[in-house]
Amino acid sequence: MLSEIYNSILPDSAPWVIYVIILIGPFIQEDAAVIIAASLSATGTTQAVPTFIIILIGLFFSDIWKYWIGWAALKNGKVQSFANQEKILNLQENIQSNPLTLLVIARFIPLTRVPALIACGFFKMSYFKFCLIIATTALVYVSVIFAAFHIAGTLIEDSIKWILPLIGVALAALTILYHFWRRRTGT
């Protein structure tokens, strides 16, 4: 049913549009993009392997540029003097000695990702190490979400498989609303 709707909306000559949307989705809202991509893949609306690879690439690139925000902040004199305080230097040492822990936590705990990625640049973590860990955590995260949706897809009868994208959209909407509510209430 969903693939019929998809085929009626997008002409056969332009199926790449959905993949472009999947690629840029993480730049808008990472968790929602991964959930929606997994649901599209599980229902057969998109091909599983290209969808997996494209969302993984989008997730990786939507994360790695945030490092440079922290790095650029250090170019400001006031920020540089703040960064040289003893407490901040101790925090830098902790982050540099435990980068995997920080980035795994940031990947899987909502609202911690962006500050942690910026902190990696601010605290001068090796960019190569940062990218390697980001790629690894993204791979694990996307694999878990895709596996969950594909397992659910095999357990659900074909006649009601159309519900997977609805679940994906609902989870994505709840994720976005949760983030919005947290920012709004300051909790």
C-alpha positions in Angstrom: 0.0 0.0 0.0 2.7 2.5 1.0 4.8 1.7 -2.1 1.7 2.3 -4.3 1.3 5.7 -2.6 5.0 6.4 -3.1 4.9 5.4 -6.8 1.9 7.6 -7.4 3.6 10.6 -5.8 7.0 10.2 -7.4 7.4 9.3 -11.0 9.4 6.3 -11.9 12.1 8.5 -13.3 12.8 10.2 -10.0 13.1 7.5 -7.2 16.4 9.1 -6.2 14.4 12.0 -4.5 13.5 9.7 -1.6 17.2 8.8 -1.1 18.2 12.5 -1.1 15.6 13.2 1.5 17.0 10.3 3.6 20.5 11.7 3.2 19.6 15.2 4.4 17.2 14.0 7.1 19.8 13.7 9.8 20.7 17.4 9.4 17.2 18.2 10.4 16.6 15.7 13.2 18.8 12.6 13.4 16.7 10.2 15.4 13.6 10.9 13.4 15.5 10.5 10.1 16.9 7.1 11.2 13.5 5.8 12.4 11.7 6.9 9.2 14.5 5.4 7.0 14.3 2.1 8.8 10.5 2.0 8.4 10.7 2.8 4.7 13.3 0.0 4.4 11.3 -2.5 6.4 8.2 -2.0 4.3 10.1 -2.4 1.0 9.3 1.2 0.0 13.1 1.7 -0.4 15.8 -0.9 -0.9 17.3 -1.9 2.4 21.0 -1.7 1.6 21.1 1.7 -0.2 18.8 3.1 2.5 21.0 1.8 5.3 24.2 3.2 3.6 22.6 6.6 2.8 21.2 7.2 6.2 24.6 6.2 7.7 26.4 8.6 5.5 23.9 11.4 6.3 24.2 10.6 10.1 28.0 10.7 9.9 28.2 14.0 8.0 25.5 15.6 10.2 27.7 14.8 13.2 31.3 15.5 12.2 30.9 19.2 11.3 29.7 20.0 14.9 33.3 19.3 16.1 34.4 22.4 14.3 32.0 24.6 16.3 34.0 23.8 19.5 37.3 24.1 17.6 36.3 27.6 16.3 35.2 28.8 19.7 38.8 28.4 20.9 39.8 31.1 18.4 38.1 33.7 20.6 40.4 35.2 23.3 37.8 35.2 26.1 36.9 31.6 25.4 40.6 30.7 25.2 41.2 32.2 28.7 38.1 30.3 30.0 39.5 27.1 28.5 42.8 27.5 30.3 41.2 27.4 33.8 42.1 24.4 35.9 38.6 22.9 36.1 38.2 23.1 32.3 41.7 21.6 31.8 40.7 18.7 34.0 37.5 18.2 32.0 39.6 18.3 28.8 41.9 15.6 30.2 38.9 13.4 31.1 37.3 13.8 27.7 40.5 13.1 25.9 41.2 10.0 28.0 37.6 8.6 27.6 36.4 9.6 24.1 34.6 6.3 23.4 32.6 6.5 26.5 31.6 10.1 25.9 30.5 9.5 22.3 28.7 6.3 23.0 26.7 8.0 25.7 26.1 11.0 23.4 24.8 8.7 20.6 22.3 6.9 22.7 21.1 9.5 25.3 18.8 12.2 23.9 19.9 15.8 24.1 23.6 15.0 24.8 24.8 14.5 21.3 25.3 18.1 20.1 27.0 19.4 23.3 29.2 16.4 23.4 30.2 16.7 19.7 31.0 20.4 20.2 32.9 19.6 23.4 35.2 17.2 21.4 36.3 20.1 19.2 36.6 22.5 22.2 38.7 20.0 24.1 41.0 19.3 21.1 40.2 15.6 20.7 42.0 14.1 17.7 39.7 14.7 14.7 40.6 11.3 13.2 39.7 9.5 16.5 36.5 11.6 16.7 35.5 10.7 13.2 36.3 7.0 13.7 34.2 6.8 16.9 31.4 8.8 15.3 31.3 6.4 12.4 31.3 3.4 14.7 28.6 4.6 17.0 26.5 5.6 14.0 26.9 2.2 12.5 25.8 0.5 15.7 22.8 2.9 16.2 21.5 2.6 12.6 22.0 -1.2 12.8 20.0 -1.5 16.0 17.1 0.7 14.6 17.1 -1.1 11.2 17.2 -4.5 12.9 14.2 -3.6 15.2 12.1 -2.4 12.2 13.0 -5.3 10.0 12.3 -7.9 12.7 9.0 -6.2 13.4 8.4 -6.2 9.6 8.9 -10.0 9.5 6.6 -10.5 12.5 3.8 -8.4 11.1 1.6 -9.8 8.3 1.9 -8.3 4.9 -1.7 -7.0 5.1 -0.9 -4.7 8.0 2.8 -3.9 7.2 1.7 -0.4 6.2 1.6 0.3 9.9 5.5 0.3 10.2 5.9 3.7 8.5 3.1 5.1 10.8 5.0 3.8 13.8 8.1 5.3 12.4 6.5 8.7 11.8 4.8 8.5 15.3 8.1 7.7 17.0 9.8 10.5 15.0 7.1 13.0 16.0 7.3 12.0 19.6 11.1 12.4 19.5 10.8 15.9 18.0 8.0 16.8 20.5 10.1 15.5 23.4 13.1 17.6 22.3 10.9 20.6 21.8 9.2 20.2 25.2 12.6 19.8 27.0 13.9 23.0 25.4 10.7 24.8 26.2 10.6 23.8 29.8 14.4 23.9 30.4 14.5 20.4 31.9 
